[in-house]
Amino acid sequence: MFSPQACVTLYNTNRGAVEREKDVRMKAKQPNGSDTGSGLLGVSEPNVVLLDKVSGSRPIENDLQLLIDILPERVRSALLKLDINELTEVVLDLGRVPEARISGGTIVELGTDQVSFDELNQLVKKVGSFNTDNRAGIPRTLHRISAIRNRQGEIIGLTCRVGKVVTGTIESIRDLIESGKSILMLGRPGVGKTTKLREVAKLLADEARKRVVIVDTSNEIAGDGDIPHPAVGRARRMQVSSPDRQKEVMIEAVENHTPEVIVVDEIGTEDESAAARTIAERGVILVATAHGSTLENLIKNPMLSDLVGGVQAVTLGDDEAKRRSTQKTVLEREKQPTFDIAVEIRDRNTLAIYPNVAEAVDHILRGWTLIPEVRKVDTQTGNVKVLQSDLNVLSDMVESEPPDVAEFLSASASPEGEDTFRVFLYGISKVNLERIVERLHLTHVSATNHIYDANAVIALKGSARPGSKIMKLAEDYEVPVFIAKTNTMPQIQRALRESMDLEAGALVDRLVEEDTEEETDVALREAREAAQKILDGTLTVPAELAPRRSYIRRLQHELVENQGLISLSVGNEPNRHLKILPPES
């Protein structure tokens, strides 16, 4: 129990912190020392307020004015001409014109004068000290100021990033968050991972009434300063003195503060992965983000693959390899994943859900095609559309092989280039497509195992009837389907040409025709030489030729018959071939 005197002291301390915060806000309202009723931005309130139109959550102030106030005077004046509600960053580099970066990728130069040392130093003095990760902030805001230094340690560039509180971003996965399972979020930089993490912490702390502790390495989740930002609700925040101590603070949070949930942003090292596994094994729910845009990228990352169970090479026995119809050395999951659920953030409104990480990793390592559950938020109505109700594996018609161990482990984790035209094949030979791509020098065309990554689907006519699985999936993912009547190179080439919206001559149809003619010549030459050896007596046993298509086999039969010999077609497609019999047979 606290004594009355201690209670008074505690009250006065908290009240002092609140009063100091009020003073900061009042100075932002009255930059000239008088109440003019408007700030530098010419609006009645200096704080831009974001409202959650979908869930109706209470508004949380953005405090944009506090960031604007620390900028040089000429930069503030230039910002008045822009729509600052769309402002994401202000960049000041020594010897260059200041830049404002707007949502959507637009870059606007602020004036014509170059940034000087004095301007950088004045801004740094307003901000205060930078941590070892070269980051600083404004107390009780989400704004972030990052520094670029030269070899002597002097600051020669600053990135002032606007911290915004956006609510309603996790409504589509609320059921997963409330399920009591550990969740790992993946996505490229700037896609909104930290924003969602912040809102998850608030939901679990305020609505689920759980004991939530945030391990805030760079003060990105709960803002700068000793008092956490209101956006995290009742969640407690543990600051990390330097990034290399994140793993230690994660363990400290479990041992000292009895949390039910721990929230961590950007797990990026092997030690942090081990700390996350320790937390999960102690029965604490873990919600975190990690470096990597997809689950497959994470599996290929040797430092972080432990988060999803790790990867090990296993040598199979002859019987088991034959049963699996695979090579003897295969990749398998090493242990139980740290996280139960994985969420890929593809854009701010589209999420791909892997409700069972262990199962998903097993499928990826076996080379099977995964169709995760995809949830997309309609920005107009706020309704959530589920594009795939559960995890499916299209292993029946999608041609796929287990990946080579060395190739898989050495593969780059970076995604394909934006200019690549990706094709999802259904019932179509990948070998035939690769031959077309090679012969026509279509270096920008490749096959993909993920329909959501595809620019087009090429499907076999008999497998793509109206109402079939592939047609429903293509409709959900809004990917056009092009039909090949047969699984032959001319038909696949025609479908590829249609999918790329090219003219009939653009892919040089004659190349495939020449290939067919070349195959015919080779097959007839082979039959002629085999027949000649039998007639010369140098070959006394039946001659078996290479497998050919029915049309070419018919030409081979005619050639053998003209030589006065008998031939038979033996075997099953696609290995059916000619067998030429000696005269005595």
Secondary structure, DSSP 8 states (H G I E B T S, - for coil): ---HHHHHHHHHHHHHHHHHHHHHHHHHH-TTSS--S--TTSSSSSS-EE--TTT----EE--HHHHHHTS-HHHHHHHTTS-GGGEEEEEEEBTS--EEEETTTEEEE--SS-B-HHHHHHHHHHH----TTSEEE-BTS--EEEEEE-TTS-EEEEEEE------STTGGGHHHHTTT--EEEE--TTSSHHHHHHHHHHIIIIIS---EEEEESSS-SS-BSSS--GGGTT-EEEE-SSGGGHHHHHHHHHHHH--SEEEEEEE-SHHHHHHHHHHHHTT-EEEEEES-SSHHHHHH-TTTGGGGT-EEEEE--HHHHHHHTS-SEEEEE-S--S-SEEEEEEETTEEEEES-HHHHHHHHHTT--EE-EEEEE-TTT--EEES-SS-EE-TTTS------HHHHHHS--S---TT-EEEEEESS-HHHHHHHHHHTT-TTEEE-S-GGG-SEEEEEGGG--TT-HHHHHHHHHT--EEEESSSSHHHHHHHHHHHTT--TTTT-HHHHHHHHHHHHHHHHHHHHHHHHHHHHTS--S-EE-----HHHHHHHHHHHHHTT-EEEEES-TTS-EEEEE-TT-
